[in-house]
């Protein structure tokens, strides 16, 4: 009876450990840690980098000097000041993504064609999710999606790579 009691906690831990989803052979980019929920939806985590811009302004150093008649004796002088300004803070984000097992060669080919049609991908249509395809995904979704090579579900829908859900169609 005692050996069985020692094994039960180990089995309980193993049952709770998520099983890593294996990437298809045609996926050559690092998909990181993708969580697959019990309903079959997949979620990824990423870090949205801070966006910093350089702001240059001209500040008054010495005011102009005028004589009694209003003529300028000495013009105003300005100094140029440049400083860094954070436009968007760095953030940890979680988003729904296409599950790794759904990256079939046919779906990746469709994705490559959709990105090519929009001017984001200029490689060959291979059906392989390689670095060039990943970078094209990142460039396409950078404006209003996660800044990552992982394909967000919303981006896939915009590109026509995955179907809209029935609830999305009835609410839209």
C-alpha positions as CSV (number, residue, x, y, z in Angstrom):
1,X,0.0,0.0,0.0
2,X,2.8,2.4,0.8
3,X,4.5,2.2,-2.6
4,X,1.2,3.1,-4.2
5,X,0.9,6.2,-2.0
6,X,4.4,7.4,-3.1
7,X,3.5,7.0,-6.8
8,X,0.1,8.8,-6.7
9,X,1.6,12.3,-6.1
10,X,4.0,11.8,-9.0
11,X,1.1,10.7,-11.3
12,X,-0.9,13.7,-10.2
13,X,1.9,16.1,-11.1
14,X,2.3,14.4,-14.5
15,X,-1.4,14.7,-15.2
16,X,-1.3,18.5,-14.7
17,X,1.8,19.2,-16.7
18,X,0.8,20.6,-20.2
19,X,2.1,18.5,-23.1
20,X,4.1,20.5,-25.6
21,X,2.5,20.7,-29.0
22,X,4.9,19.4,-31.6
23,X,5.5,21.8,-34.5
24,X,4.9,20.5,-38.0
25,X,7.9,19.7,-40.1
26,X,7.2,22.7,-42.4
27,X,7.5,25.2,-39.5
28,X,11.0,26.4,-39.2
29,X,10.5,29.4,-36.9
30,X,10.6,29.2,-33.1
31,X,7.0,29.2,-31.9
32,X,7.9,29.5,-28.3
33,X,5.5,28.5,-25.6
34,X,2.0,28.2,-27.0
35,X,-0.7,27.3,-24.6
36,X,-3.5,25.1,-25.9
37,X,-6.7,25.3,-24.0
38,X,-9.2,22.5,-23.5
39,X,-11.5,24.1,-26.1
40,X,-8.7,23.8,-28.7
41,X,-7.9,27.5,-28.9
42,X,-4.2,28.4,-28.7
43,X,-2.6,31.4,-27.0
44,X,0.9,32.9,-27.2
45,X,2.8,35.3,-25.0
46,X,5.0,38.0,-26.4
47,X,6.7,41.2,-25.3
48,X,5.6,44.3,-27.1
49,X,8.7,46.5,-27.2
50,X,8.7,50.1,-26.1
51,X,8.5,52.6,-28.9
52,X,10.8,55.5,-28.4
53,X,11.2,58.6,-30.6
54,X,13.6,61.4,-30.5
55,X,12.0,64.8,-30.2
56,X,14.0,67.9,-31.2
57,X,12.9,71.3,-30.2
58,X,14.4,74.8,-30.4
59,X,14.4,76.7,-27.1
60,X,14.9,80.4,-26.7
61,X,18.4,81.0,-25.3
62,X,18.5,84.9,-25.5
63,X,15.6,87.1,-26.4
64,X,16.1,89.7,-29.2
65,X,17.2,93.2,-28.2
66,X,15.6,96.2,-29.9
67,X,16.5,99.9,-29.8
68,X,14.1,102.7,-28.9
69,X,12.8,102.8,-32.5
70,X,12.0,99.1,-32.5
71,X,14.8,98.0,-34.8
72,X,16.5,94.7,-33.8
73,X,20.0,95.3,-32.4
74,X,20.6,91.6,-31.6
75,X,18.5,88.8,-32.9
76,X,17.2,86.1,-30.6
77,X,19.3,83.0,-30.3
78,X,18.0,79.5,-29.8
79,X,19.5,76.2,-28.8
80,X,18.5,72.9,-30.2
81,X,17.4,70.3,-27.6
82,X,16.9,66.7,-28.4
83,X,15.4,64.2,-26.0
84,X,14.0,60.7,-26.0
85,X,10.3,60.3,-25.5
86,X,8.5,57.0,-24.9
87,X,5.5,56.8,-27.3
88,X,4.4,53.3,-26.2
89,X,5.5,51.5,-23.0
90,X,6.9,47.9,-23.2
91,X,4.2,45.4,-22.4
92,X,3.7,41.7,-21.9
93,X,0.9,40.6,-24.2
94,X,-1.1,37.4,-24.6
95,X,-3.0,36.8,-27.8
96,X,-4.9,34.1,-29.6
97,X,-2.8,32.5,-32.2
98,X,-3.1,29.8,-34.9
99,X,-2.3,26.4,-33.2
100,X,0.9,24.8,-34.4
101,X,-0.8,21.7,-35.8
102,X,-2.8,23.9,-38.1
103,X,0.2,25.1,-40.0
104,X,-0.3,22.7,-42.9
105,X,1.7,23.3,-46.1
106,X,-1.5,24.3,-47.8
107,X,-2.4,26.9,-45.1
108,X,1.1,28.3,-45.1
109,X,1.0,28.6,-48.9
110,X,-2.3,30.5,-48.6
111,X,-0.7,32.7,-45.9
112,X,2.3,33.4,-48.2
113,X,0.1,34.3,-51.1
114,X,-2.0,36.6,-48.9
115,X,1.1,38.4,-47.6
116,X,2.6,38.6,-51.1
117,X,-0.6,40.1,-52.5
118,X,-0.4,42.9,-49.9
119,X,3.3,43.5,-50.6
120,X,4.7,42.1,-47.3
121,X,6.3,38.9,-48.7
122,X,8.5,38.6,-51.7
123,X,9.7,35.0,-51.4
124,X,8.6,31.9,-53.2
125,X,5.3,30.1,-52.3
126,X,6.8,27.1,-50.5
127,X,4.3,26.1,-47.9
128,X,7.1,26.4,-45.3
129,X,6.8,28.8,-42.4
130,X,10.3,30.0,-42.6
131,X,12.0,33.2,-41.3
132,X,11.1,35.2,-44.4
133,X,7.4,34.3,-43.9
134,X,7.6,35.0,-40.1
135,X,9.1,38.4,-40.7
136,X,6.4,39.2,-43.3
137,X,3.8,38.2,-40.7
138,X,5.5,40.5,-38.2
139,X,5.6,43.5,-40.6
140,X,1.9,43.0,-41.6
141,X,0.5,42.9,-38.0
142,X,2.9,45.4,-36.4
143,X,0.5,48.3,-36.8
144,X,-2.5,46.9,-35.0
145,X,-1.5,43.5,-33.8
146,X,1.3,41.9,-31.8
147,X,4.8,42.8,-33.0
148,X,5.8,39.1,-33.4
149,X,6.4,36.4,-36.1
150,X,3.6,34.4,-34.5
151,X,0.4,34.7,-36.5
152,X,-2.4,36.2,-34.4
153,X,-5.9,34.8,-35.1
154,X,-7.2,38.3,-35.8
155,X,-4.4,38.8,-38.4
156,X,-5.1,35.4,-39.9
157,X,-8.8,36.4,-40.3
158,X,-7.8,39.7,-42.0
159,X,-5.7,37.8,-44.4
160,X,-8.4,35.2,-45.1
161,X,-6.2,32.4,-43.8
162,X,-8.7,31.2,-41.2
163,X,-12.5,31.4,-41.2
164,X,-14.5,33.7,-39.0
165,X,-16.3,32.1,-36.2
166,X,-20.1,32.0,-36.3
167,X,-20.3,34.3,-33.3
168,X,-18.0,36.9,-35.0
169,X,-20.2,36.8,-38.1
170,X,-23.5,37.2,-36.2
171,X,-22.1,40.1,-34.0
172,X,-20.5,41.9,-36.9
